[in-house]
Amino acid sequence: MVRRTRTADAFTRVAQKSVQQDTASWRLATVTATYTDGTIDISTAHGPVAKVRRMKSYTSPAVNDLVVVLTNADGNWVVVGALATS
């Protein structure tokens, strides 16, 4: 019985990871570095991501900006822009 439970748990973990990887999503991140080639480094709740492409409309990226980031199933990342500060 224990063996079946472990196998079922393993399948559940694999399925959950697969679903998470195959979906598009958005998240918040903080800018940690900016570059002149149209990319920035960000820090997310899941860890740092280097050289993320930013949209043309995000013209003045700055370190510590809180930004909206889009991801897709292919593993592409796009920074939409900074959120307004209050």
Contact map, one row per residue, 1 for C-alpha under 8 A:
11111000000000000000000000000000000000000000000000000000000000000000000000000000000000
11111100000000000000000000000000000000000000000000000000000000000000000000000000000000
11111110000000000000000000000000000000000000000000000000000000000000000000000000000000
11111111000000000000000000000000000000000000000000000000000000000000000000000000000000
11111111100000000000000000000000000000000000000000000000000000000000000000000000000000
01111111110000000000000000000000000000000000000000000000000000000000000000000000000000
00111111111000000000000000000000000000000000000000000000000000000000000000000000000000
00011111111100000000000000000000000000000000000000000000000000000000000000000000000000
00001111111110000000000000000000000000000000000000000000000000000000000000000000000000
00000111111111000000000000000000000000000000000000000000000000000000000000000000000000
00000011111111100000000000000000000000000000000000000000000000000000000000000000000000
00000001111111110000000000000000000000000000000000000000000000000000000000000000000000
00000000111111111000000000000000000000000000000000000000000000000000000000000000000000
00000000011111111100000000000000000000000000000000000000000000000000000000000000000000
00000000001111111110000000000000000000000000000000000000000000000000000000000000000000
00000000000111111111000000000000000000000000000000000000000000000000000000000000000000
00000000000011111111100000000000000000000000000000000000000000000000000000000000000000
00000000000001111111110000000000000000000000000000000000000000000000000000000000000000
00000000000000111111111000000000000000000000000000000000000000000000000000000000000000
00000000000000011111111000000000000000000000000000000000000000000000000000000000000000
00000000000000001111111000000000000000000000000000000000000000000000000010100000000000
00000000000000000111111100000000000000000000000000000000000000000000000111000000000000
00000000000000000011111110000000000000000000000000000000000000000000000110000000000000
00000000000000000000011111000000000000000000000000000000000000000000011110000000000000
00000000000000000000001111100000000000000000000000000000000000000000011100000000000000
00000000000000000000000111110000000000000000000000000000000000000001111000000000000000
00000000000000000000000011111000000000000001000000000000000000000001110000000000000000
00000000000000000000000001111100000000000001000000000000000000000111100000000000000000
00000000000000000000000000111110000000000111100000000000000000000111100000000000000000
00000000000000000000000000011111000000000111000000000000000000111110000000000000000000
00000000000000000000000000001111110000011110000000000000000011111110000000000000000000
00000000000000000000000000000111110000011110000000000000000000110000000000000000000000
00000000000000000000000000000011111000011100000000000000000001100000000000000000000000
00000000000000000000000000000011111100111000000000000000000011100000000000000000000000
00000000000000000000000000000000111111110000000000000000000000000000000000000000000000
00000000000000000000000000000000011111100000000000000000000000000000000000000000000000
00000000000000000000000000000000001111100000000000000000000000000000000000000000000000
00000000000000000000000000000000001111110000000000001111000000000000000000000000000000
00000000000000000000000000000000011111111000000000111100000000000000000000000000000000
00000000000000000000000000000011111001111100000001111100000010000000000000000000000000
00000000000000000000000000000011110000111110000111110000000000000000000000000000000000
00000000000000000000000000001111100000011111000111010000000000000000000000000000000000
00000000000000000000000000001111000000001111111110000000000000000000000000000000000000
00000000000000000000000000111100000000000111111110000000000000000000000000000000000000
00000000000000000000000000001000000000000011111000000000000000000000000000000000000000
00000000000000000000000000000000000000000011111100000000000000000000000000000000000000
00000000000000000000000000000000000000000011111110000000000000000000000000000000000000
00000000000000000000000000000000000000001111011111000000000000000000000000000000000000
00000000000000000000000000000000000000001111001111110000000000000000000000000000000000
00000000000000000000000000000000000000011100000111110000000000000000000000000000000000
00000000000000000000000000000000000000111000000011111000000000000000000000000000000000
00000000000000000000000000000000000000111100000011111100000000000000000000001110000000
00000000000000000000000000000000000001110000000000111110000000000000000000001110000000
00000000000000000000000000000000000001110000000000011111010000000000000000000111100000
00000000000000000000000000000000000001000000000000001111111000000000000000000111100000
00000000000000000000000000000000000001000000000000000111111000000000000000000000000000
00000000000000000000000000000000000000000000000000000011111000000000000000000001100000
00000000000000000000000000000000000000000000000000000111111110000000000000000001110000
00000000000000000000000000000000000000000000000000000011111110000000000000000000000000
00000000000000000000000000000000000000000000000000000000011111000000000000000000000000
00000000000000000000000000000010010000010000000000000000011111101000000000000000010000
00000000000000000000000000000010110000000000000000000000000111111000000000000000000000
00000000000000000000000000000111110000000000000000000000000011111000000000000000000000
00000000000000000000000000000111000000000000000000000000000001111100000000000000000000
00000000000000000000000000000110000000000000000000000000000011111110000000000000011000
00000000000000000000000000011110000000000000000000000000000000011111000000000000011000
00000000000000000000000000011110000000000000000000000000000000001111100000000011111000
00000000000000000000000001111000000000000000000000000000000000000111110000000011111000
00000000000000000000000001111000000000000000000000000000000000000011111000001111100000
00000000000000000000000111100000000000000000000000000000000000000001111100001111000000
00000000000000000000000111000000000000000000000000000000000000000000111110111100000000
00000000000000000000011110000000000000000000000000000000000000000000011111111000000000
00000000000000000000111100000000000000000000000000000000000000000000001111110000000000
00000000000000000000010000000000000000000000000000000000000000000000000111110000000000
00000000000000000000100000000000000000000000000000000000000000000000001111111000000000
00000000000000000000000000000000000000000000000000000000000000000000001111111100000000
00000000000000000000000000000000000000000000000000011000000000000000111100111110000000
00000000000000000000000000000000000000000000000000011110000000000000111000011111000000
00000000000000000000000000000000000000000000000000011110000000000011110000001111100000
00000000000000000000000000000000000000000000000000000110110000000011110000000111110000
00000000000000000000000000000000000000000000000000000110110000000011100000000011111000
00000000000000000000000000000000000000000000000000000000010010001111000000000001111100
00000000000000000000000000000000000000000000000000000000000000001111000000000000111110
00000000000000000000000000000000000000000000000000000000000000000000000000000000011111
00000000000000000000000000000000000000000000000000000000000000000000000000000000001111
00000000000000000000000000000000000000000000000000000000000000000000000000000000000111
